[in-house]
């Protein structure tokens, strides 16, 4: 089993020239099995067709989508008056399973207009197999009720739960600072020191070991829920 993994930056690696993509600096991820030539896309917003074309150029076949959370810059939909392409357009051409956390499913449907039958709902610690590559789904609420991160092959795809510096906001609908504090503690306790791959490039580097993030990220300086609330609530 050989793992295929690509981190692509919006506005640079795809959706070039899109001012929203360039401003938002989202990462999309391509994850797959190079022996079976099967792959999934994580958070296909802005230009999903380009992401599928990238897979095809690498001789990989799209077999599914993983969603970290429902915000339009990750799955498409209306972002402050900007209509972003994403899940709906992808499924219109490539009907594949979309893996979401159970608590995020209704939010994803409302954001994107996809139907319930398009979504495969999961619970914490479920596993999705891409070819023979196992991806562990971690429910990490706080930024949104059903935010999830993906753990595979020494990598943590962290969405907007954890950045290399900072964490996801909690002042959007469904945000919960207390839940986010617990989710960040949960990630800090992961074994094996996985490399954190965030949902946005809000720092100079695109990735870093979890031990380094724990050492340098201000979110881990809060030693109690009360301190975290005062800093990020």
TAMO-V666693 format. One record per backbone hydrogen bond with DSSP energy under -1.0 kcal/mol. NH is the residue of the N-H (numbers start at 1). CO is the residue of the C=O. E is the energy in kcal/mol with one decimal. If there is no record, write none. Layout:
nh = <NH:NH>
co = <CO:CO>
e = <E:E>
//
This chain:
nh = <4:6:8:10:11:12:13:14:18:22:23:24:25:27:28:29:30:31:32:33:34:37:38:39:40:41:42:43:45:46:47:51:52:53:54:55:56:57:58:59:60:61:63:65:66:67:74:75:76:77:79:82:84:87:90:91:92:93:94:96:98:99:100:102:104:108:109:110:111:112:113:118:119:120:122:125:126:128:130:133:135:136:137:138:140:142:147:148:149:150:151:152:155:156:157:158:161:163:175:176:180:181:182:183:184:185:186:187:188:189:190:195:196:197:199:201:202:208:210:213:214:215:216:217:220:221:228:229:230:231:232:233>
co = <32:30:28:26:14:9:9:9:15:18:19:20:21:199:8:42:6:40:4:38:2:33:33:61:31:64:29:66:43:85:45:47:48:49:50:51:52:53:54:56:55:37:39:97:41:99:71:71:72:84:82:79:77:75:86:87:88:90:90:94:118:65:120:122:101:104:105:106:107:108:109:115:116:98:100:137:123:135:133:130:128:151:126:149:147:144:144:68:138:157:136:155:152:195:150:197:158:166:172:142:176:177:178:179:180:181:182:183:184:185:187:154:208:156:159:25:200:196:194:209:210:211:212:213:217:218:224:225:226:227:228:229>
e = <-2.9:-2.4:-3.0:-3.3:-2.9:-1.6:-3.2:-1.1:-1.8:-2.5:-2.0:-2.7:-1.5:-2.3:-2.7:-1.5:-2.3:-2.3:-2.6:-2.6:-2.7:-1.8:-1.1:-2.4:-3.0:-1.5:-3.1:-2.1:-1.7:-2.0:-2.1:-1.3:-2.2:-2.4:-2.2:-1.9:-2.5:-2.5:-1.3:-1.8:-2.8:-2.9:-3.1:-2.1:-2.5:-2.2:-2.6:-1.5:-2.5:-2.5:-3.3:-2.0:-3.1:-2.6:-2.3:-3.0:-1.6:-1.1:-2.8:-1.2:-1.3:-3.2:-2.3:-3.1:-2.0:-2.5:-2.4:-2.3:-2.4:-2.3:-2.5:-1.3:-1.2:-3.5:-2.0:-2.7:-1.7:-2.6:-2.7:-2.5:-2.5:-2.7:-2.9:-2.9:-2.8:-1.6:-1.1:-1.9:-2.4:-2.3:-2.5:-2.5:-2.4:-3.1:-3.0:-2.2:-2.0:-1.8:-2.5:-2.8:-2.3:-2.3:-1.7:-2.3:-2.7:-1.9:-2.3:-2.3:-2.1:-1.1:-1.7:-2.5:-3.5:-3.3:-2.5:-2.1:-1.3:-1.4:-2.5:-2.2:-2.9:-1.5:-2.1:-2.7:-1.8:-1.9:-2.3:-2.7:-1.9:-1.6:-3.3:-1.9>
//
